[in-house]
Amino acid sequence: MQGTNFFDVAQSPYSLDWFEQGIRARLEHLSLLADTPLENYSQTGQSLNPNSIERMTSHLELCMLEMSYLINELKLLQKLKIDVLP
C-alpha cells in the first residue's frame, strides 16, 4: 500500500489556496441546499406523506454527511496552515 505525506504536498501555498477554495465552494453549495426540505414540504401542500418524509430524511442525512466531511477538511486545513506554513 502506498502512503501519501500531505505535509510534503502542502508545502506550496498554492495547493493550500486550492484546497481552501474547494472547501469554500462546497460550503456555498451546502448552504444553497439548506432550504430543499422546506421546498419539498411546500410542494406537497404542507403535508407529510411517506414519500416526502423519505425524501427529506435522505436529504438531511446527506447534508449531515457532507457537513462531517467539511468539518474534517477544515480541521486539516487549520493544521496545515499552523504546522506547514511559516
C-alpha positions as CSV (number, residue, x, y, z in Angstrom):
1,M,0.0,0.0,0.0
2,Q,1.3,3.4,-0.9
3,G,1.2,6.2,1.6
4,T,1.0,10.0,1.0
5,N,2.7,12.6,3.1
6,F,0.3,15.5,2.9
7,F,2.8,17.8,4.6
8,D,5.2,17.5,1.7
9,V,2.4,18.2,-0.8
10,A,1.1,21.2,1.1
11,Q,4.4,23.0,1.2
12,S,3.2,25.2,-1.6
13,P,0.9,28.0,-0.6
14,Y,-0.9,27.5,-4.0
15,S,-2.0,24.0,-3.1
16,L,-3.5,25.2,0.2
17,D,-5.2,28.0,-1.6
18,W,-6.8,25.5,-4.0
19,F,-7.8,23.3,-1.1
20,E,-9.3,26.3,0.7
21,Q,-11.2,27.4,-2.4
22,G,-12.7,23.9,-2.8
23,I,-13.9,24.0,0.8
24,R,-15.4,27.4,0.3
25,A,-17.3,26.2,-2.9
26,R,-18.6,23.2,-1.1
27,L,-19.8,25.3,1.9
28,E,-21.6,27.6,-0.5
29,H,-23.2,24.6,-2.2
30,L,-24.3,23.2,1.1
31,S,-25.9,26.5,2.2
32,L,-27.8,26.6,-1.1
33,L,-29.2,23.2,-0.4
34,A,-30.3,24.0,3.1
35,D,-33.8,25.0,2.1
36,T,-34.6,21.9,0.0
37,P,-36.6,20.1,2.7
38,L,-38.7,23.2,3.2
39,E,-39.3,23.5,-0.6
40,N,-40.3,19.8,-0.7
41,Y,-42.7,20.4,2.2
42,S,-44.3,23.4,0.4
43,Q,-44.6,21.4,-2.8
44,T,-46.5,18.6,-1.2
45,G,-49.2,21.0,0.1
46,Q,-47.6,21.2,3.5
47,S,-48.4,17.6,4.4
48,L,-46.0,14.9,5.3
49,N,-46.6,11.7,3.4
50,P,-44.3,8.7,3.4
51,N,-42.7,9.7,0.1
52,S,-41.9,13.3,1.2
53,I,-40.7,12.1,4.6
54,E,-38.3,9.7,2.9
55,R,-37.0,12.4,0.6
56,M,-36.5,14.9,3.4
57,T,-34.8,12.3,5.6
58,S,-32.4,11.2,2.8
59,H,-31.6,14.8,2.0
60,L,-30.9,15.7,5.7
61,E,-28.7,12.6,6.1
62,L,-26.7,13.5,3.1
63,C,-26.3,17.1,4.4
64,M,-25.1,15.8,7.7
65,L,-22.5,13.5,6.0
66,E,-21.3,16.4,3.8
67,M,-21.0,18.6,6.9
68,S,-19.0,15.9,8.6
69,Y,-16.6,15.8,5.7
70,L,-16.3,19.6,5.6
71,I,-15.6,19.8,9.3
72,N,-12.7,17.2,8.9
73,E,-11.3,19.2,5.9
74,L,-11.5,22.4,7.8
75,K,-9.6,20.9,10.7
76,L,-7.0,19.5,8.3
77,L,-6.7,23.0,6.6
78,Q,-6.2,24.6,10.0
79,K,-3.5,22.0,10.9
80,L,-1.7,22.5,7.6
81,K,-1.8,26.3,8.0
82,I,-0.4,26.1,11.5
83,D,2.2,23.3,11.1
84,V,3.4,23.8,7.5
85,L,3.3,27.4,6.6
86,P,5.5,29.8,8.4
